[in-house]
């Protein structure tokens, strides 16, 4: 069954609410009707040219036609670090850092909060946070 506009909005708002709880210490870098993105709060060098960026990308939630996507960048650091925290969310993992939600019940707020908390700790450990 296709995702309705109402379900899309409910899923997006549920994920966005959990991301907002990370701010501060995280900084909001995009807040639009169809995307919400947060990043670290410390300027850091990025890329092979080591260009200073205002903060390291952390994660974002996007409304897409067929799903709501949560891109969670800390998973690149140590995927196994997060897997045990959110077994239900990991059923929605497509690719390395992207969770795709097609049903409201797929978003487990407790697991998402634990995942984000561990991600913030990882960002601090990597030096991306003040």
Residue pairs with C-beta under 8 A, 6 or more apart in sequence:
2 66
3 66
3 67
3 102
7 103
7 104
8 63
8 68
9 63
10 104
11 68
11 101
11 104
11 106
11 107
12 34
12 36
12 61
12 63
12 68
14 104
14 107
14 109
15 36
15 61
15 68
15 70
15 101
15 107
15 112
16 36
16 61
17 109
18 109
18 112
18 113
18 116
19 26
19 36
19 38
19 59
19 61
19 116
20 28
20 36
21 113
21 116
22 38
22 58
22 116
22 120
23 38
24 41
25 41
25 120
25 124
25 129
25 130
26 38
26 39
26 40
26 41
26 58
26 120
26 123
26 129
27 38
27 39
27 40
27 41
27 54
27 55
28 36
28 37
28 38
29 37
29 38
29 39
29 54
29 55
29 57
30 36
30 37
30 60
31 37
33 63
34 62
34 63
35 60
35 61
35 62
35 63
36 60
36 61
37 57
37 59
37 60
38 58
38 59
38 60
39 54
39 55
39 56
39 57
39 58
40 55
40 56
40 58
40 123
40 128
40 129
41 55
41 129
41 130
42 55
42 56
42 127
42 128
42 129
42 130
43 52
43 53
43 54
43 55
44 52
44 53
44 55
44 56
44 127
44 128
45 51
45 52
45 53
46 52
46 53
46 56
55 128
56 73
56 123
56 126
56 128
57 73
58 73
58 74
58 119
58 120
58 123
58 128
59 70
59 71
59 72
59 73
59 74
59 116
59 119
60 70
60 71
61 68
61 69
61 70
61 71
62 68
62 69
62 71
66 102
67 100
67 101
67 102
68 100
68 101
68 102
69 98
69 99
69 100
69 101
70 98
70 99
70 101
71 97
71 98
72 82
72 97
72 98
72 99
72 115
72 119
73 97
74 82
74 118
74 119
74 122
74 123
75 82
75 96
75 97
75 119
76 96
76 97
77 122
77 126
78 122
79 96
81 118
81 122
82 90
82 115
82 118
82 119
83 90
85 111
85 114
85 115
85 118
86 108
86 111
86 112
86 114
86 115
87 111
88 106
88 108
88 111
89 99
89 106
89 107
89 108
89 111
89 112
89 115
91 106
92 99
92 100
92 101
92 106
93 99
94 100
101 107
120 129
123 129
